[in-house]
């Protein structure tokens, strides 16, 4: 997996393409949380759940169904008014949640992503996997962890900056 920081950075660059004038702080905080949320499944290791289980790491919390569900829940729970159409918010927060498993599919380690869970336990990767997989836990603060950050700067942070700049330019023109 990329680090949770990189998941939040990429999702925020996607968010920069959306116009949302109401409560911007809430929007950005929820964007980062939704992008990082699928990795909450690492707590399953503490309960003896195997990596390859549907409830293990990169299992159901990395699925399209999970992203759609989170998008709907966030739109209903955190935007109770009618200032912004719920379907747009659900679509947006579902999309930023889904960026997480798709980024994970570009990593060079792990057992893949259960994108179609709970309907299929098959795990997926993209054929091209340039992002170094991040170590879990305190191993992150090792030489390997710093190598992961270097990889993410190239493959996630720079493209995120480009998305942000392009989105900013497009917003200014319209």
C-alpha positions in Angstrom: 0.0 0.0 0.0 1.1 3.6 -0.4 1.4 5.4 2.9 -1.8 6.9 4.2 -0.3 10.4 3.6 -0.1 9.7 -0.1 -3.6 8.4 -0.2 -4.8 11.7 1.4 -2.6 13.8 -1.0 -3.9 12.1 -4.1 -7.6 12.3 -2.9 -7.1 16.0 -2.1 -5.8 16.6 -5.6 -8.9 15.0 -7.0 -11.0 17.1 -4.6 -9.4 20.3 -6.0 -11.3 19.7 -9.2 -14.6 19.9 -7.4 -16.4 23.2 -6.5 -17.8 23.1 -3.0 -18.2 26.4 -1.3 -20.0 25.2 1.9 -17.9 24.3 4.9 -14.6 23.7 3.1 -12.8 22.5 6.3 -15.3 19.6 6.7 -14.9 18.8 2.9 -11.1 18.5 3.1 -11.1 16.6 6.4 -13.7 14.1 5.1 -11.7 13.8 1.8 -8.6 12.8 3.7 -10.4 10.4 6.0 -12.3 8.7 3.2 -9.0 8.2 1.3 -7.3 6.7 4.3 -10.2 4.7 5.7 -9.8 1.5 3.7 -6.5 0.8 5.6 -8.4 0.6 8.9 -8.5 -3.1 8.0 -5.0 -3.5 9.3 -6.5 -3.9 12.8 -7.7 -7.3 11.6 -4.2 -8.6 12.0 -4.5 -8.0 15.8 -7.6 -10.3 15.8 -5.8 -13.1 13.9 -7.6 -12.5 10.6 -5.5 -13.8 7.8 -4.3 -11.4 5.1 -6.1 -13.3 2.4 -9.5 -13.3 4.2 -12.3 -11.1 2.8 -12.0 -9.3 6.2 -8.2 -9.1 6.0 -5.9 -6.4 4.7 -6.9 -5.2 1.2 -10.1 -7.2 1.5 -13.7 -5.8 1.7 -12.6 -2.3 2.8 -10.8 -2.0 -0.5 -13.8 -2.9 -2.6 -16.0 -0.8 -4.9 -19.0 -1.7 -2.7 -17.2 -0.3 0.4 -16.3 2.9 -1.5 -20.0 3.4 -2.6 -21.3 2.7 0.9 -18.9 5.2 2.4 -19.8 7.8 -0.2 -23.5 7.4 0.7 -22.9 7.4 4.4 -20.7 10.5 4.4 -23.2 12.4 2.2 -26.1 11.6 4.5 -24.4 11.9 7.9 -22.1 14.9 7.3 -24.3 16.9 4.9 -27.8 16.9 6.3 -29.0 20.0 4.6 -29.9 20.5 1.0 -27.3 23.0 0.0 -25.5 20.4 -2.1 -27.2 17.5 -3.9 -26.7 14.3 -1.9 -25.9 12.3 -5.1 -23.1 14.6 -6.0 -21.6 14.3 -2.5 -22.1 10.5 -2.4 -20.4 10.2 -5.9 -17.5 12.4 -4.8 -16.8 10.7 -1.4 -17.2 7.3 -3.0 -14.7 8.3 -5.7 -12.1 9.6 -3.2 -12.6 6.4 -1.1 -12.1 4.3 -4.3 -8.8 6.1 -5.1 -7.3 4.1 -2.2 -7.7 0.6 -3.7 -6.8 1.8 -7.1 -3.5 3.3 -5.8 -2.8 0.0 -3.9 -3.2 -1.9 -7.2 -0.1 0.0 -8.5 2.1 -1.2 -5.7 4.8 -3.9 -6.1 3.8 -6.0 -3.0 1.1 -7.6 -1.0 -1.5 -10.0 -2.3 -3.6 -7.6 -4.4 -6.9 -5.8 -3.8 -10.3 -7.5 -3.4 -12.0 -4.9 -5.6 -15.1 -7.0 -6.2 -15.7 -8.1 -2.6 -18.0 -9.4 -1.3 -19.0 -10.9 -4.7 -15.5 -12.3 -5.4 -12.5 -12.9 -3.2 -10.2 -12.5 -6.2 -7.3 -10.0 -5.6 -6.2 -7.6 -8.4 -3.1 -5.6 -9.3 -2.5 -3.5 -12.3 0.1 -5.0 -14.8 2.4 -2.0 -14.2 3.3 -1.6 -10.5 5.8 1.1 -10.0 4.9 2.2 -6.4 7.0 0.6 -3.6 4.7 -1.1 -1.1 4.8 0.5 2.3 5.9 -1.4 5.4 3.2 -1.7 8.0 3.7 -0.4 11.5 7.0 0.9 13.0 8.9 -0.7 10.1 7.8 2.4 8.2 10.6 4.4 10.0 13.3 2.4 8.3 15.5 2.8 5.3 12.9 0.8 3.3 10.2 3.3 4.6 12.2 6.2 3.3 12.5 4.5 0.0 8.8 4.1 -0.2 8.4 7.9 0.4 10.8 8.6 -2.5 8.8 6.2 -4.7 5.6 7.9 -3.7 7.0 11.4 -4.4 7.6 10.3 -8.0 4.5 8.2 -8.6 1.8 9.9 -6.5 2.9 13.4 -5.2 4.1 14.8 -8.5 1.0 13.6 -10.4 -1.1 14.9 -7.6 0.5 18.3 -7.9 -0.1 18.3 -11.7 -3.8 17.4 -11.1 -4.1 20.2 -8.6 -2.5 22.8 -10.9 -4.6 21.8 -13.9 -7.8 21.8 -11.8 -6.9 25.3 -10.5 -6.3 26.6 -14.0 -9.6 25.1 -15.2 -11.5 26.6 -12.3 -10.0 30.0 -13.0 -11.0 29.9 -16.6 -14.6 29.1 -15.9 
